[in-house]
Amino acid sequence: MSGRVLRKTFGGLLAIVLLALTTSCDGFIQVRGRVYAQRQPGAQSRAFVDQMPNDDISGLTPLAGAKVVLYHAGDWDKNTIDPSTIWKTEVTSDASGQFDAGDVTAPHKFNAALVVEKPGYKPATQIFKHEGDSHAAIVILVPDEQPEKNR
């Protein structure tokens, strides 16, 4: 084999290896779910990721316009959630309360955070283990307690 053929072969193999390394460096995270409004104030808002809520959700109302922020690629169980982080995806729930937040993320396992808020409701935060790609969520927001007027 001549030096020229060897260089071409080696160059082609190197290009394939570098392409494989650069394309496999990212992971993906996706959280799909629905936000519900609880009618009575008093309880805490709560979010459930990859688990069913212990609440009966049949009487709850879907909540449109809730801001859903997915913080990812950092280990949020050990750190404070920093709202200025670049590792976040923000969406808004639609008329039926549904949302779909997804983004390219780190390729390893980590604790992600889901934060849901809407004016007039207590916010909900749930930290969860990200090991695969997709997660399912149910969020129940509770109204802020309104002060009674003219007691």
C-alpha positions, -999 to +999 in steps of 0.1 A: +000+000+000+014+034-009+017+062+015-009+082-003-035+054+000-026+049+036-031+086+044-065+087+026-076+056+045-064+069+078-079+104+071-113+088+063-113+067+094-103+096+115-132+117+101-157+089+109-144+085+144-146+123+151-181+125+136-192+096+159-177+113+189-193+147+182-228+133+175-230+111+206-221+138+230-257+151+236-286+137+254-323+146+251-349+154+278-387+158+273-415+163+298-451+161+286-480+166+309-509+186+320-515+214+345-547+213+366-563+239+389-576+229+423-606+250+433-601+253+470-572+272+485-552+260+515-532+230+503-498+231+486-494+230+448-477+198+437-462+182+407-457+145+399-431+133+374-431+097+363-456+088+389-494+090+394-507+115+419-523+103+451-550+129+445-583+122+426-578+144+395-612+137+379-628+169+395-599+192+386-600+218+359-573+220+332-553+253+336-542+273+306-514+298+306-492+282+333-455+288+328-436+255+329-398+257+332-377+225+329-342+229+344-318+203+331-282+192+326-273+201+362-278+181+393-306+202+408-309+180+439-276+193+452-278+229+439-302+258+442-323+262+411-308+293+394-334+310+371-307+325+350-292+292+340-288+284+302-299+248+308-336+255+309-366+251+286-397+272+291-432+266+277-468+276+285-497+252+291-524+253+263-561+257+266-564+220+278-536+224+303-512+204+283-475+212+278-445+196+261-410+208+271-380+192+254-344+201+247-310+187+240-292+181+273-262+164+289-258+128+280-256+115+315-280+108+344-289+138+366-316+153+387-337+177+367-363+202+380-398+211+369-411+244+381-447+255+373-462+288+381-491+311+373-502+344+389-529+337+414-516+302+422-490+288+445-460+275+424-450+238+423-415+224+420-406+188+415-370+175+413-368+141+394-342+117+382-335+119+344-321+086+331-338+083+297-355+106+273-391+112+281-411+118+312-448+123+320-460+149+345-492+159+362-492+193+380-519+205+404-518+242+412-536+256+442-550+291+443-533+317+466-555+324+496-573+357+490-576+380+520-612+385+531-625+420+525-643+440+551-644+416+579 
